[in-house]
Amino acid sequence: MSGCPEIVLDGLTPEKYAALLEAAQKQGIALSGDAGTTEYSGMQFQWSYDAASGTLRMQCTEKPFMIPCHMIEQKIRQLVG
């Protein structure tokens, strides 16, 4: 297993971040709070959100080798909208 580069998303208001958390939870992804780690479909993620700057940093730290990082990044960006 291996990980992917960190994804940095700017311009996320607290309201948009709250909507992201809700959307993630509806898809079975356990995200809550402003930072943490979670596991989803055999992959491990870590994230941190800074409300003052509106910046979300997310990284897939472990994934199966057959899943490319660009696909994971695409899904994260779709979730953020």
Backbone hydrogen bonds, N-H to C=O, Kabsch-Sander energy under -0.5 kcal/mol:
donor,donor_aa,acceptor,acceptor_aa,energy
2,S,63,K,-1.6
4,C,60,C,-3.0
7,I,58,M,-3.5
9,L,7,I,-0.5
9,L,56,L,-3.1
10,D,8,V,-0.5
11,G,53,S,-0.6
12,L,54,G,-2.9
13,T,11,G,-0.9
17,Y,13,T,-2.6
18,A,14,P,-2.3
19,A,15,E,-2.0
20,L,16,K,-2.0
21,L,17,Y,-2.4
22,E,18,A,-2.1
23,A,19,A,-2.5
24,A,20,L,-2.7
25,Q,21,L,-2.4
26,K,22,E,-2.0
27,Q,23,A,-1.0
27,Q,24,A,-0.7
28,G,25,Q,-1.5
29,I,24,A,-2.8
30,A,28,G,-0.6
31,L,29,I,-1.7
36,G,47,W,-2.2
38,T,45,F,-2.2
40,Y,43,M,-2.7
43,M,40,Y,-1.8
44,Q,62,E,-2.3
45,F,38,T,-3.0
46,Q,59,Q,-2.3
47,W,36,G,-2.2
48,S,57,R,-2.2
49,Y,34,D,-3.3
50,D,55,T,-2.7
51,A,49,Y,-0.7
54,G,50,D,-1.9
55,T,50,D,-1.5
56,L,9,L,-3.0
57,R,48,S,-3.0
58,M,7,I,-2.6
59,Q,46,Q,-2.6
61,T,44,Q,-2.1
61,T,59,Q,-0.8
62,E,44,Q,-1.3
63,K,2,S,-1.6
67,I,64,P,-1.7
71,M,68,P,-0.7
72,I,68,P,-1.4
73,E,69,C,-2.7
74,Q,70,H,-2.1
75,K,71,M,-2.1
76,I,72,I,-2.2
77,R,73,E,-2.6
78,Q,74,Q,-2.1
79,L,75,K,-2.2
80,V,76,I,-2.1
81,G,77,R,-1.9
